[in-house]
Amino acid sequence: MKKGNLSKKEELLTTLNTLKKSHLKTRIDKRILEFKHIDKTSNDAIFQELCFCILTANYTAEKTIEIQKNIGTCFLNPSQQTVSLKLKECGYRFPNIRAEYICSSVHHKQNLSEILSSYTGEKLREWFVTHIKGLGYKESSHFLRNIGFDDYAIIDFHIVDLLVNFNYISRPKTMTKKTYITIENILRSIAEQTGLTLGELDLYLWYIETGKILK
């Protein structure tokens, strides 16, 4: 069947299967391995990634990656004033409120490794949505993917735009929990049809939409 005769949904599946056979697969496989190699017994390493995902809300991943490189260990400092100042120095857009979120989560730091081994599936994500200020379903899914859990969908506006463009969904007015889970199930179906995990699928979709592979 020629590409011009494909439905939009079939076009996306074809594109994904083509990319899986390209040089892109090596890059994405490498990034997934990097996620899985994070030391889940290190509460400090886990907490720094948690802070990264708190900062990505309504902010660009690329700029947040630079901030994490520059001041990552600062997140381990329980001083809200210090974290806020460092974020301001990096030109971060929301230094005060995100410093508050980070510092309000510090008391969970020493239990993170235990939490990750105590819960599975939706209960694990729900724990972070419920207990960590600044983490919704998208940010909690992002965090879990970045430390090696690959069965959660990261539904940001890039992914919504792509799914709308390929006729998988209508643009939601708000992103409620019900809407998030509904879209996640659609992505899970796409992942199953293309032989990908949700974590891998996110990287391929991000590449299709932005031409970039980040984290």
Buried (B, 14 or more C-beta within 10 A) or exposed (E): EEEEEBEEBEBBBBBBEEBBEEEBEEEBEEBBEEBEEBEBEEBBBBBBBBBBBBBBBEBEBEBBBEBBEEBBEBBBBEEBEBBBBBBEEBEBEBBBBBBBBBBBBBEBBEEBBEBBEEBEEEEBBBBBBEEBEBBBBBBBBBBBBBBBBBBBBBBBEBBBEBBEBBEBBEEBEEBEEEBBEEBBEBBBEBBEEBEBBBBBBBBBBBBBBEEEBBB
